[in-house]
Amino acid sequence: MQTIGICRFSYPGDGGFQVEHSSLQERMDYLYAPARMAERFATFETMTLPPLLAQSDDDFTFLIVIGESLPTPYLDRLHAAVEHMPQAVIRAYPPGPHRKIMQDAINKVRRFDGDACLQFRMDDDDAVACTYIERLREAAHDVLPMAAKHRHIAIDFNQGFIARPSARGLDVAPTNAPYTTAALALMFQPDLRLSVMNFAHMKVGQKMPTVTFSGQDMLIRGHNDHNDSRQKPGVKSPRLTPLDAAGKAHFKATYAIDADVVADAFAALAGT
């Protein structure tokens, strides 16, 4: 069963942002600002990629969608970051309607092989547990009889952490909120050309049957000043506390994330 994860890496599309910009150039200026891009790479390289590289089931595609306008130094660094990740596919698109572009990008890497397709989405500061693909595929086989009766269903692993990286390492808070990316996947019938990006993740329960699995840490939702969802006034911040030694060990074992490596990366940012 093909499994595809998609990550928009600073793609300057039309839509897909909770905070809009007055022009495409203004959006690109915001997305490609050096300080923002430095932080994006720090989270992507130390939080998003390590657990994907350490998956217990490595049969998946990690689709990274970028803009054709991504400056060359950032493009080179992105290619270098996934050089040793055979699952990674980088696709560049011109600006366009967000959902349509993402749907097209996914369908171009989808096999349409007569089997159902699993799709999940993640930002460049999110993470999934090292066992996520394995557990997702197991869950998909469990719910396959139900999936045959519906165009799409959601498989929701809702337990994990909100995490804020900094030069101190990681400040975290546990979460079990439903339908949280990145460990939320949609299962599509074989010939259906819709994608995970056609649905607002918090509203999937209004659009399709859902199955939720809890009791095991499966996700990390990144929290930082550049989160699109944090740009509006009045957004509440979770109460975060620093990882202690036991927490660091848990993150290393569960997510292959080294909090000290995260701290070093952000300390380097502070020194630039």
Secondary structure by P-SEA (a helix, b strand, c coil): cbbbbbbbcccccccccccccccaaaaaaaaacaaaaaaaaaaaaccccccccccccccccbbbbbbccccaaaaaaaaaaacccccbbbbbbccccaaaaaaaaaaaacccccbbbbbbbbcccbbbccaaaaaaaaaaaaaaaaaaacccccccccbbbbcccccccbbbbbbbcccccccbbbbbcccccccccccccccccccbbbbbbcccccbbbbbcccccccccccccccccccccaaaaaaaaaaccccaaaaaaaaaaaaac
